[in-house]
Every structure is written in C-alpha cells, then in structure tokens.
C-alpha cells in the first residue's frame, strides 16, 4: 500500500520511524531548497539516498537529511519494495541513530552559528589523523585532499556537493580539534570601494535569473 502526504502535516522526523520498518522508497518532492529526494529502506535501515536521479555519498546524505528534517513544505510518497538501480555506497544507517546524530549536529550548529568562519577563509591541514566522530570523519575523508593544498568552505561546498554553511560548521569543528588551521583569512572589501559597471551588471543578472539564498549553491 502506498503512503503519501505533505510535510506541512507530517515532518520527516515523525515520518521516518513510520516508514523505515518497511522495505521500499520514500520520495520527497516539491521541496523549497532541494530537488526530488529518494530515501531507500531495507530491513529497517536507510540504505541509499538519491538527490535528483543520482546517488549521494554518506557526507552528502547527512546534509540532505538535515535539510529535509528542517523542511516544512513539500510532498512525500512511500513506494513499497522499490529498490535503487544504482547505489555505489550502501549506508546501512539505523534511523533512530541517524535522527539522534542529525539532531545533535543541529544543536551544536545553533551554539556556534555566530563563530563560523567566513566562507572564503582558506584552511590547511595541520595533521592527518582521522577524527573519531563519524560525522567529522565523513567530511574529513572527502575534504582532506583539498585541505592539503588549502581550501575554503565555499571551495569545499562546491567540490563536495553540500551547503556552504555545513562546510563552515565542519571546518570550525576540525579547527577546534587542531586538525586544520586558518591559512589565509578573508579580507573584506575596503569601505567606499565600488564595483565596476560590468561587475554590477553581472551581479544584477545573476540575482535576476538564479536568485539568492539557495543553500546548495556555491
């Protein structure tokens, strides 16, 4: 039997325990900040996440789940016994533990939101030990090749396919562990300096056609 409804009436954190005991796919669409998302479940565990038509890795999956839990607009449908055609990385996540992990991350984020590094501050590795925290180790494994040369949150968000603010949070946590250090701080444009006509026109066109505030843009 198919299950469908709206996130206006049932949030994802209430929906997940209900559907995770069934084998199949939970499709979420008409979302404000994400394309169609499909969550695949088997034997009580989340096995795979698709963003659009493509599977995502563990790091991206955490970001997607976090965005979905915050979503209050969108529709969902559960399709029994549906399986992914492509799933390079089987997650095998317990839904209860996932919800606790995401909730903990968002609580921590709220506590440090005013201390997040600037998106363009460049960080470099200080040592190569993998963090014990699974949330950080997923980010670390993907980001450390770029951090060896130096990378900002904006750079990493684009390369790893995640919101800029999530990359800023992970970099702050790694900095607190002493795993990375700011290599080059962002310098604000001097007061009174004005952009050229061409630059201002380009900015206007970008805002007109692409909009602002998309969490997944870089």
KANOR-V582713 format. One record per helix or strand. SS is the DSSP state (a for helix, b for strand). FROM is the first residue (numbers start at 1). LEN is the number of residues. If there is no record, write none. Layout:
# KANOR-V582713
ss->[SS/SS]
from->[FROM/FROM]
len->[LEN/LEN]
This chain:
# KANOR-V582713
ss->[b/a/b/b/b/b/a/b/b/a/b/a/b/a/a/b/a]
from->[3/12/24/37/45/54/58/75/93/95/122/134/151/153/164/180/197]
len->[4/8/6/6/7/2/13/6/2/21/4/16/2/8/13/5/14]
